[in-house]
Amino acid sequence: ALAGWGTLDAALKELGGGKGRLLSWLGEHGVLPEGYLYGMAYVFNMMLRQSFFCGDYSVTGWRTYFPFTFLVKTPLPTLAAFGLVSLLAVRRPRPAPGELRLVGWYRLAPLLTLVAVYWAASVTSTLNIGHRHLLPVYPAMFILLGGLPSLVRSRGRPWWLPWGLVASSIVVSLWSFPNYLAFFNGIVHRDEAWHCLVDSNLDWGQEHDTLEDFVAAERRRRGPDHRVYGCLFDSTPQRTGTAAVTLLPTIFNDAKLPALGPGTYCISAPPLQGIYLRLWGPWTARREERFQDRVRALDLFTPLSPEERQSTYGIAPDLFERIVEDLHLLEYHRLLAKLRECTPDGVLNGAILVYRLDPETFAALVRGEPPAQVARFPG
């Protein structure tokens, strides 16, 4: 079986457009093997990926995405070292004996070319889903940093300056342990970073043990029957062999949407911002209109018997069930949209946001005022 969409036809249907038609024609006429065409369709589909950046949503990305992630997820001592070596290399008047000749651009051409080309490719990429895609550029930049002690010495700067930056980097690394994936350097605070960046910048399923410990403590404090919902990046924690949470659906699991109610909600940063959900993206004015339409419909139809619904309004039982299911789905996504506006009661290592909802708060979020995104996103 083919990974991802499962079949070539499903992958091409998802792709659509001229590229989809071309690959379909090549497959129908046997021009290229099915596996090869599926690989092409997979790559093309992955180039249009749901992404979030500082309140905006896109499948084509932003030119400022990777410069911003580099700025906020690179340790400050490393940023300072990059800036210092660049400044000293450009302003150096003449080479000193035994000094690394950074002005000898030819010798540095492979490293500089790698950095320049990779940065250019990253800035123009449509796949804006995580700082990890910038990692290949760091080794080349670290090699360039190797010239910093020589440059500092030749310019008469304090000899200890590079080693002070190294010591600071060690302190930052120890301070961040073990939450390296969700690391932010302080320009953006880690526990507030979900307002700017999500996806693998914060959560890649690494917090399941932390979540299960939290859920156990929550149930000890609030009772064994306390309801804990989990909308997670991939699946439910399994360390104890039993589900720690009532799992909420994302595109990464086949969980059936449960009945929602008061309780503790543990929401991973990506789905909280509307990524990797069945209804992905912001809560738009069009979705709000659809939600209110379903509420009015059920207010009208629910008091009636199936026979009365059928005879008076032509609503067959299966259609009524679809309306109920659609409202349930919209309530779920509307609740997430409202939680984006709320201050979380806790943050688990920057990756999972915790909200404790009593009955009054839950009712107000689900059926109260529309989410603020409605004013910005007409749909």
PABABA-161369 format. One line per field, with one value per residue (C-alpha): residue number from 0; x, y, z. Coordinates in Angstrom, 1 decimal, decimal comma, padded with zeros to 4 digits. Last residue first. Layout:
BEGIN
num <- (NUM	...)
u <- (X	...)
v <- (Y	...)
w <- (Z	...)
//
This chain:
BEGIN
num <- (378	377	376	375	374	373	372	371	370	369	368	367	366	365	364	363	362	361	360	359	358	357	356	355	354	353	352	351	350	349	348	347	346	345	344	343	342	341	340	339	338	337	336	335	334	333	332	331	330	329	328	327	326	325	324	323	322	321	320	319	318	317	316	315	314	313	312	311	310	309	308	307	306	305	304	303	302	301	300	299	298	297	296	295	294	293	292	291	290	289	288	287	286	285	284	283	282	281	280	279	278	277	276	275	274	273	272	271	270	269	268	267	266	265	264	263	262	261	260	259	258	257	256	255	254	253	252	251	250	249	248	247	246	245	244	243	242	241	240	239	238	237	236	235	234	233	232	231	230	229	228	227	226	225	224	223	222	221	220	219	218	217	216	215	214	213	212	211	210	209	208	207	206	205	204	203	202	201	200	199	198	197	196	195	194	193	192	191	190	189	188	187	186	185	184	183	182	181	180	179	178	177	176	175	174	173	172	171	170	169	168	167	166	165	164	163	162	161	160	159	158	157	156	155	154	153	152	151	150	149	148	147	146	145	144	143	142	141	140	139	138	137	136	135	134	133	132	131	130	129	128	127	126	125	124	123	122	121	120	119	118	117	116	115	114	113	112	111	110	109	108	107	106	105	104	103	102	101	100	99	98	97	96	95	94	93	92	91	90	89	88	87	86	85	84	83	82	81	80	79	78	77	76	75	74	73	72	71	70	69	68	67	66	65	64	63	62	61	60	59	58	57	56	55	54	53	52	51	50	49	48	47	46	45	44	43	42	41	40	39	38	37	36	35	34	33	32	31	30	29	28	27	26	25	24	23	22	21	20	19	18	17	16	15	14	13	12	11	10	9	8	7	6	5	4	3	2	1	0)
u <- (-014,3	-014,8	-011,6	-010,8	-014,2	-014,9	-011,5	-012,9	-014,9	-018,7	-020,4	-021,7	-022,8	-019,7	-017,6	-020,4	-021,6	-018,0	-017,5	-020,8	-020,2	-016,6	-013,7	-010,1	-007,9	-004,4	-002,1	000,3	003,7	005,4	006,6	003,0	001,3	-001,3	-004,6	-004,5	-005,4	-008,4	-008,6	-007,4	-009,9	-012,7	-011,4	-011,1	-014,7	-015,8	-014,0	-015,8	-019,2	-018,8	-018,4	-021,4	-023,5	-022,5	-023,4	-026,8	-027,5	-026,4	-028,7	-031,6	-030,8	-030,9	-034,2	-035,9	-036,5	-039,3	-040,4	-043,9	-044,3	-040,8	-040,2	-043,6	-042,9	-039,5	-041,2	-040,8	-039,0	-035,6	-036,6	-036,9	-034,0	-032,1	-032,5	-031,6	-028,4	-027,5	-027,9	-025,9	-023,0	-023,2	-023,1	-020,1	-018,4	-018,9	-017,6	-014,4	-012,9	-009,3	-007,6	-008,5	-011,9	-010,8	-008,0	-004,3	-003,8	-006,5	-004,4	-005,4	-004,7	-001,0	-000,5	-001,6	-004,8	-005,3	-008,9	-010,0	-013,7	-017,1	-018,7	-018,2	-019,8	-017,1	-015,7	-014,7	-010,9	-009,4	-006,1	-003,6	-006,2	-007,3	-010,1	-010,4	-009,1	-010,7	-007,5	-005,2	-006,0	-004,7	-001,5	000,3	002,7	000,1	-000,4	-003,0	-002,2	-000,6	-000,4	-002,9	-006,5	-006,9	-010,0	-010,0	-013,2	-013,1	-014,3	-011,2	-011,7	-010,5	-007,1	-006,1	-007,6	-005,5	-002,3	-002,9	-003,6	-000,4	001,7	000,0	000,7	004,4	004,7	003,0	005,1	007,2	004,3	006,0	005,1	006,6	008,5	007,2	003,8	003,2	004,6	003,5	000,7	002,0	005,2	003,6	005,0	008,3	008,7	009,5	012,8	013,5	015,5	012,7	013,1	010,1	012,2	014,9	012,7	015,1	017,0	016,6	018,7	021,5	021,6	021,4	024,3	026,4	025,7	026,8	030,1	030,7	029,9	032,3	034,9	034,5	034,9	037,9	040,5	039,2	039,4	042,7	041,4	043,8	042,7	039,0	039,5	041,5	039,0	036,1	037,4	035,6	032,4	032,6	032,5	029,4	027,7	028,3	026,9	023,8	022,5	021,3	019,0	016,7	014,0	013,9	012,5	009,1	006,1	006,6	006,7	006,1	009,8	011,1	012,9	014,2	015,6	017,4	018,7	020,0	021,7	023,4	024,6	025,8	027,5	029,2	030,5	031,8	033,2	035,2	038,6	037,5	036,4	039,9	038,6	038,0	041,8	042,1	045,0	048,5	050,1	047,6	045,3	044,5	041,8	039,2	035,8	034,0	035,4	034,9	031,2	030,4	032,2	030,3	026,9	027,2	028,6	025,7	023,2	024,9	024,8	021,1	020,2	018,5	014,8	013,6	015,7	015,9	012,1	011,7	014,1	012,3	008,8	009,6	009,0	005,7	004,1	002,0	-000,6	-001,5	-002,9	-002,1	-002,0	001,8	002,5	000,3	000,7	-001,4	000,9	001,0	004,4	003,3	000,8	003,4	005,8	003,0	002,0	005,6	005,9	002,6	003,8	007,0	004,9	002,5	005,4	005,7	004,3	001,6	-001,1	-003,4	-000,5	000,9	-002,7	-003,2	000,1	-000,9	-004,4	-003,0	-000,5	-003,1	-005,4	-006,1	-003,6	-006,2	-007,7	-004,2	-003,4	-006,7	-006,1	-002,6	-003,8	-003,2	-003,3	-000,2	001,8	001,1	000,0)
v <- (033,1	036,6	036,3	039,4	040,0	036,3	035,8	037,3	034,2	034,7	035,6	032,7	029,2	027,1	029,5	030,7	027,1	026,0	028,9	028,2	024,4	024,8	024,8	024,2	025,0	023,5	024,4	021,7	022,5	025,2	022,6	021,9	025,3	026,1	027,8	029,1	032,7	032,8	034,1	030,8	029,0	030,6	029,1	025,7	025,9	026,9	023,9	021,5	023,3	023,0	019,3	018,9	021,1	018,9	015,7	017,1	018,2	014,8	013,1	015,2	014,3	010,6	011,0	012,7	016,4	017,3	020,3	019,5	015,8	014,6	016,7	015,7	012,0	012,2	013,9	017,6	019,3	018,9	020,5	024,2	024,6	022,2	024,4	027,6	026,0	024,7	028,2	029,7	027,3	028,0	031,7	031,2	029,1	031,9	034,5	032,5	030,5	030,3	027,4	023,8	022,2	018,6	019,7	019,6	023,3	025,4	027,4	025,0	022,2	023,2	024,2	020,9	021,2	019,8	020,5	020,0	019,5	020,8	019,2	017,8	014,6	012,6	013,2	009,8	009,3	008,3	010,0	012,3	014,5	015,6	014,2	014,7	011,9	011,5	011,5	009,1	006,2	003,0	001,1	003,0	004,7	005,0	008,8	009,5	010,2	012,7	016,4	016,1	017,3	015,8	016,0	015,4	014,5	014,2	010,7	010,0	013,1	016,7	016,7	013,1	013,4	016,4	014,7	011,7	014,1	016,0	012,8	011,7	015,0	015,0	011,5	012,6	015,7	014,7	014,5	016,9	020,1	023,5	024,5	021,2	022,7	026,1	029,6	033,1	032,9	029,5	031,2	032,4	029,6	029,9	033,6	035,3	037,3	034,9	032,3	029,8	026,1	023,8	021,1	021,5	020,8	018,6	020,8	024,5	025,7	023,3	024,5	028,2	027,7	025,9	028,8	031,3	029,4	029,5	033,2	033,8	031,8	034,1	037,2	035,9	037,3	040,9	042,7	043,7	043,3	040,4	038,6	038,9	037,7	034,7	033,7	034,2	032,0	028,9	030,8	030,0	026,3	027,0	028,7	025,6	023,4	025,6	025,6	022,0	022,9	025,3	022,7	022,0	025,6	024,2	024,0	026,6	024,4	027,0	027,6	031,0	031,9	028,4	028,1	031,5	030,4	027,1	028,9	031,5	029,2	026,5	029,2	030,7	027,3	026,4	029,9	030,2	029,6	031,9	034,7	035,2	038,0	035,4	034,7	032,6	034,3	032,8	036,2	039,0	039,9	043,5	046,1	043,8	045,6	042,9	040,0	041,7	042,5	039,1	037,3	039,5	039,0	035,2	035,2	037,3	035,0	032,0	033,7	034,4	030,8	030,4	029,9	033,5	034,9	031,7	031,4	034,9	034,5	031,3	032,8	036,2	035,0	033,5	030,2	028,8	026,8	029,9	031,1	034,3	035,0	035,1	032,2	029,2	026,5	023,9	022,4	023,0	021,7	018,4	017,9	018,3	015,9	013,3	013,7	013,1	010,0	008,7	009,2	007,1	004,4	004,2	003,7	006,3	006,5	003,9	005,8	006,1	007,0	009,8	011,2	011,2	013,0	015,7	016,0	016,4	019,0	021,0	021,3	018,6	017,5	015,9	014,0	013,0	011,6	009,6	008,2	007,2	005,2	005,2	008,9	009,0	005,8	003,5	000,0)
w <- (004,8	006,3	008,3	010,4	012,2	012,6	014,3	017,5	018,2	018,2	021,5	023,5	022,6	023,0	025,0	027,3	027,9	028,8	031,2	033,0	033,2	034,6	032,0	033,0	030,1	029,6	026,7	025,4	023,8	026,0	028,5	029,6	029,7	032,4	033,1	029,5	028,8	026,5	023,0	021,4	023,6	021,5	018,3	020,0	021,1	017,6	016,2	018,5	018,2	014,4	014,6	016,9	014,6	011,6	013,5	014,4	010,8	009,6	012,0	010,8	007,2	008,2	009,9	006,9	007,0	004,6	006,7	007,9	007,0	007,8	010,9	012,2	011,6	013,3	016,3	016,8	019,8	018,0	014,7	015,4	017,9	015,7	012,7	014,6	016,0	012,5	011,0	013,8	013,0	009,2	009,9	012,2	009,6	007,0	009,4	009,7	012,5	011,4	009,6	009,4	009,4	009,7	011,9	011,3	012,1	013,8	016,3	019,1	016,7	016,4	020,1	021,6	023,6	027,1	028,1	031,7	032,2	031,2	028,2	024,8	023,6	021,8	018,3	017,0	017,1	013,8	014,4	012,6	010,9	014,4	016,6	020,4	022,7	026,1	028,2	029,9	027,7	029,3	028,7	031,3	028,9	026,2	025,7	023,1	019,5	017,0	017,9	020,7	021,4	024,9	027,0	030,8	032,5	036,3	037,3	039,4	041,5	041,2	042,9	042,2	038,8	037,9	039,3	037,0	034,1	034,7	034,8	031,5	029,9	030,9	029,4	026,2	025,7	022,8	020,3	017,8	019,6	019,7	016,5	015,1	014,4	016,1	015,8	016,8	019,4	020,3	021,5	024,7	027,0	025,2	025,6	022,3	022,3	025,1	023,2	022,3	022,9	022,2	020,6	023,3	026,3	028,3	029,2	028,4	031,4	030,5	026,9	027,9	030,4	027,7	025,3	027,9	028,3	024,6	024,4	027,3	025,4	022,3	024,5	026,6	024,4	024,9	021,6	020,0	016,5	015,7	018,9	018,2	014,6	015,7	018,3	015,8	013,0	014,2	013,8	010,1	011,0	013,1	010,1	007,9	010,7	011,1	007,5	007,7	010,7	008,8	008,1	011,8	012,4	011,5	009,2	006,4	003,3	000,6	000,2	-001,0	002,2	002,6	-000,9	-000,5	002,9	001,5	-001,4	000,7	003,5	001,0	-001,1	002,0	003,0	-000,4	-001,1	002,0	000,4	-002,5	-000,1	001,2	003,4	006,1	006,2	009,3	011,1	011,2	010,6	010,6	007,7	006,9	007,7	009,3	009,2	007,2	009,2	012,6	011,9	010,6	013,5	016,0	014,5	014,3	017,9	019,2	017,5	019,1	022,5	022,0	021,3	017,9	018,2	018,0	015,2	013,1	013,4	012,1	009,2	008,4	008,2	006,6	003,0	004,0	003,2	000,4	002,4	004,5	007,8	009,7	013,5	013,8	011,4	010,8	008,2	006,3	003,7	000,0	-000,9	000,6	-002,1	-004,8	-003,1	-002,7	-006,3	-007,4	-005,2	-006,5	-010,1	-009,3	-007,6	-010,5	-013,0	-015,8	-019,3	-018,7	-020,6	-017,6	-015,3	-017,5	-017,9	-014,2	-013,6	-016,1	-014,7	-011,2	-012,3	-014,1	-011,1	-008,5	-005,8	-003,5	-006,4	-007,6	-004,1	-004,0	-007,5	-006,6	-003,7	000,1	000,7	002,9	002,3	-000,7	000,0)
//
